Amino acid sequence: MKTSYWRPTWGLIHRLYTRTTIRTPNQLRLGSQTSSFQRSLLALSSAQQEQGSWGSRHSKTFASFPTIAATVFATIYMSCPILKADDETLEPPKYPWNHSGPLSSFDAAAIRRGHQVYKNVCASCHSMESIAYRNLIGVAYTEEEAKAMAEEEEVEDGPNEEGEMFTRPGRISDHFPAPYPNDEAARYANSGALPPDLSYIVKARHHGEDYIFALLTGYRDPPEGVNIREGLNYNPYFTGGQIAMARALYDGAVEFDDGTPATTSQMAKDVVTFLAWASDPHQDERKKMGVQAIFTISVLFLFALYTKRLRWSLYKSRRIEFRDM
């Protein structure tokens, strides 16, 4: 006995769409409280009944499962509203970053100034465990400058021949020192809040650079009716509006080597550029390789087109005749 399986046809799909958009008498009897999910299931069952005999009940149920699942998923997805963590949280505005274009690169001077802001302001609470001093060579500092900065730090190393730990001057292969020995000490010093590591903070936050810049420059007095808990600060760009980190950037907090005025917005822009570079230090090399790859592929495409049209076409269009001798 040959079993016939139920398969959806274009006519069934059209009737299903029509029944989900136009109310049938059966749906009218359900009243105005009928949900779109119920209407979709009713339309699907009515359309299946009009198809006639589809074989055994088990085969029909198994074959119709993908259509039912797709209908349920589409109905739930279209009917559910988009939820936000907090309606009072502001979305950061979009800023035209110089390094965000497909052919643009990082500003070396901005990375240098941003590192100065991080070293003098942010490094007291936040770590950057994935960045070493050697990563700054050729980007914002020379090798001699990077060595001098590394030697300013005392790094615990060991054990030595006697099995004891010792301290030594830093090397360019060392990573940036952490402000706290462990997470428990960091929480204790910050009223229970753990300062995040900033190595990949731009990639780890939604809206990336825009969010961090808005967060650093968005501190203000809370509006009327908003109660801020003790030890927290009001920032409308942070989820919930209350953040444990106090405002860190003030005009003149850092003196730049190139003489750039150290305003709050300038320091925020530079440190965000530095953090964006730290999150993706190979961005410029990747874009350069992309341009080279596109150029190479274009040349190969023109060579292939020339071969196809002017060389291979002679063999493709020739005519061979066999004559009787």
N, C-alpha and C positions, 0 to 999 in steps of 0.2 A: 504493500500500500504506500503510495507516494504522499508524503506530508507537505502541504503548501504552507509556507511561512508568510507572515504578514509583513509587508514592506511599505513604508510611506511613499505616496506619490505626490506629484505636484498639485493634483486636484485636492488631495487631503490637506496639504499644507495651506493651500489657498482657503479652503473652508475653515481650517483651524484659525487662520488669521482673521477671517471675516467674523467668526463667532466670538473671538476675543475682543473685537472692536465694536460689534453691533450686538446689542442685548436681544436675546431670544425670549420667547414667552416663558420658558422654564426659568430663565434668570429673572424675569420680571416678577414671577411669583415669589422669588427669594427676598424681594424687598431691596431697599436702598442700602441695607447694611451688608450686602454680599461683597466679599473681598474680591480683588482681582485674581487671587490664587484660586478661589473656589470657582470663579467663572471660567478660568483656563481649564481646570479639570473637567468641568461640565461640558465645555466645548469639545475637549479631546474625546470624552466618552461618547458624545453624540456623533462625532465624526467617525469614530470607529464602528459604531452601530450601522452607519450608512454604507460601509464598505462591503457588507454581506458576510459570507462565510470565509473565514481565514484559516481554516484547519483546526487543529486541536486547541483547547484553551491554554494549555501550557506553552505551546509554541507562540501563540498570539501574545501572551503576557510577557514572555522573554523577549520577543522582538520589539514590543512597544516600550520596553523599559528605557532605552536611550532617549526616545522622544519625550516621555514623561519627565525624565530627569532634566533634560534641557529646558522644558517648559517651566518646571518648578524653579530651577536656578535663575532663568531670565526674569520670572515674575518677582522673585524675592529680591534680586539685584536692582530691578527698576523701581520697586516700591519702597525699599529701605532708604532713609535719608542718610546723608553723609554726616558722620559724627565727628566732633572735634573734642580734643582733650579738655579744652576750656574755652567758652565763648568769649571771655574777656581777654584772651591772648591775642596780641596783634601780629599780623603777618608782616615780616620785614619787607621793606621796599627793595626793588631791583636796582642794583648799582652797576655802572659800566666798568667792570674791572679790566685792566689793560691786558691781563694774561688769559682772559677767557675766550679769545677769538681762536679760530682754527689755525691761523698763521702767526699769532702773537706769542711773545715769550715773556718770562718774568723780568721785572725791573730789578737789576742787581743792586742799585742804590737803595731801593725800597726794602729789599731783603736784608741789607746791612742795617738799615735803620730799625727794621722790625726786630732783628736779633738784639739790638741794643735795648729796645723796649722790653723784650722778653727777659733779658738778663737782669735789667735793673728793676723791673716791676713784677712780671709774672713768675719768675723763677723762684720767688720766695714761697710760693704755694704749689705751683704746678711743675710737673716733671715732663721731660721729653726723652724717654728711654730709648727710642729708636733712632735718634740723631747723634752722630759723633762729630768731633771737631774736624775730622778730615773731610766730612761732607761739605763743609763751608769753603774748602779750598777751591779756587777757580770760580766760585759763585758770588761770594761777597767779600772774601778775604784772601790774602796771599798765604803761602805756606808759612812764612815767618810770623805773620800775625796770628794764624791759627795755633802755631806752636806756643807763642807767648800767652795766649788765652788759656790753653790747656795747662801750662805750667803754673798758672795762678791757683789751680785747684789742687788740693791734697786728696789723693786717692788711696783707699785702703787696698792692699794687695797681699799676696802670700798664699800659702805659708812659705817661709824661708827654709834654709837648711836645718834650723833648729825647731821647725814646726810651729812657728809663731807668725802672726799677722803683723804687717808693718805698713807704714804710709810712705808714699813716694809722690813726687810731682807728676801732674797729669801728662798724658801723651795725646797726640792727635788721634790715636786709635781709640781713646776712651770716649764713652758716651757722656752726654750732659749729666752732671750730678743731680741726684734726686734731693729735694728739700727735706724729706723725712725718711727715716730708716725703714719704715713699713707703713701699711695702711692704717693700723691701729693708732700709731702716733699721729698720722695725718688727720684722722677723725677727731682725736682728742684735742688737737690744736685748733680745729675749725668747728667746734661745737657740734660734733657728730657728722658733719658733712665731709665727704671725701672729694677733694679736688681732682678732677679727671686729668689723665695724661693728655698732653696736647700734641702728640706726635701725628695723630691722624684725626684730629678733632674736626677739621674742615670736611673730611669725607664722612665722618660719623654723624654729622648734624644735618637735618633737613634744611635746604636753602643755602648750605655751605657758608661761603664768605659773607653773603648778605645777612644771615642770621647772627654771626659772630660780631660783625660791625655794628648791627643794630643793638645787640645786647650790650656791647661795651659803651655805646653812646646813648643808651636808652634809659639811664637812671634818672628818676624824677620823684617829686613828692607824690604820695598816693592821693587819689581823688577823694572827695568827701564820701563817707559811707564805707570805705574800704579799710578794714582793720588789719594791720601788719603785725605778725607775731614778733616777740622779742628775739633779737638776734638776726632777723631777716630784713631784706631790703626790697623795695618795690621796683619792679622792672616789667613793663607791660609785654615785652617780647619773650619773657621766660614763661614756661608753662605754669599756670597758677598765679603768675604775677608776683610771686615772692621767692627771692633767691638769697642764699646764704652768703654769696660773694658780694662784698661791698664794692662801691665804685673805686676803681684803681687808677684810672687815667684822669689827670688834671693838667691844665695848661702849665708848661714849664717843668713837668716832672722828670724829663730826660733832656739832656743836652746832646744833640746830634753832632757827629764829627764834621759833617759837610755844611753846618750852619743853617739847616732847615728849621724854621720855627716849629717848636714842639707844642702844637695845639692838640686839643683832645681828639679832634677828628683826624689830624695828620698822624698822630701816634696810633690810633685805632686802625687806620688804613694800612700803615706800614706793618704793624704786627699781624694783621690778617693776611697780608701778602706773604710775610715770612711763614706763617702757619700753613698757608696754601702750598707754598713750595715744600715745606717739610712733609706734607701729606702726599705729595707727588713730585719728588725731586727729579724724576726722569721725564717730566712732561715735555721740556724743550727738545730733548733728544728724540723722543717719540714723534713729535710733530715734524722734526727734520727728516727722520727716516720715512715718515708718511709722504712728504713732498718728493723725496728721492724715489720712493716706490711708484708714486703716480707718474712721475716723469719717465721712469723706465718702462712701465706698462704702456704709456702712450707711444713711446718710440717703437716698442715691439708690436703694438697694434697697427701702426702705420706700415711697418715692414711686412706684417702679415697681410694687410690690405693690398699692398703693392704686389706681393707674390700671388695673391689670389686673382687679382684683376688683370695683371699684365703678364704673368708667367704661367700660372696654372690654367688660365682661360684658353690658351692656345691648344693645350692638350685636351681640355674638356670639350671644346667645340669642334674639334677636327672630325673629319668624316673618313672612314676607312671602307673601301670597296674591294670586293673579291670578284675577280673576273675569271671566267672559264678560259683555260688555255687551249 
